[in-house]
Amino acid sequence: MEERRLVEKFNDAFARTMPILENVKKGFFTQKPDVLKENKSQFREMLKSRAVYVQQVIEEKDRNEARKQYLMLIPSFQTISLAIENLINKMETKVELNILFSEKALGEIKELFTAMEEQFRDARDYIATKNPHLKSSIKADMERIFEIADKCSLVHQGRLIAGICVPQASYLYLDITDSIKRISRGLNEFSEKV
């Protein structure tokens, strides 16, 4: 019973993160830095609200198996959280500095972001149900995201060589796609440990 309650804390964190990610996507594609800042702040507040409980579990002397399992999930959750934070920061930089991306680059980011959101939904649902089909889907989503990102990187190199993409935009583009890959990898690792 306690194991279920502990895992539900992660499920709740994922559920609260999903609308934040949706708003981040909207803020990025509509060039609204205030939307990105507001959602970055909401994400940080959500993480802070969980930190107190995590600290309590860490400081406990006698931990049962459920609490040990909970602690094993924290590094994967941190990986996901740091990658989301980096993603928002890079998107915010791009929007604030009004750095132009080609339509192709924006389309690629949108495709990756949408795939990552699908994986996030599957991970949230897997935490709640432990449905093995969802676990398989999470891994398949990660593989698809990596395949898309790798293909996009090759095409991007061509744009950079041709002078269509400028180095400043290139750095941000690659960091955004890499952050999405890190989130995806973290979601897969998390689901493997739940």
Sequence and secondary structure as in RCSB ss.txt:
>XXXX:A:sequence
MEERRLVEKFNDAFARTMPILENVKKGFFTQKPDVLKENKSQFREMLKSRAVYVQQVIEEKDRNEARKQYLMLIP
SFQTISLAIENLINKMETKVELNILFSEKALGEIKELFTAMEEQFRDARDYIATKNPHLKSSIKADMERIFEIAD
KCSLVHQGRLIAGICVPQASYLYLDITDSIKRISRGLNEFSEKV
>XXXX:A:secstr
 HHHHHHHHHHHHHHHHHHHHHHHHHHHHTT HHHHHHHHHHHHHHHHHHHHHHHHHHH SS  HHHHHHHHHHH
HHHHHHHHHHHHHHHHHHHHHTT    HHHHHHHHHHHHHHHHHHHHHHHHHHH  HHHHHHHHHHHHHHHHHHH
HHHHHHHHHHHHTSS HHHHHHHHHHHHHHHHHHHHHHHHHHH 
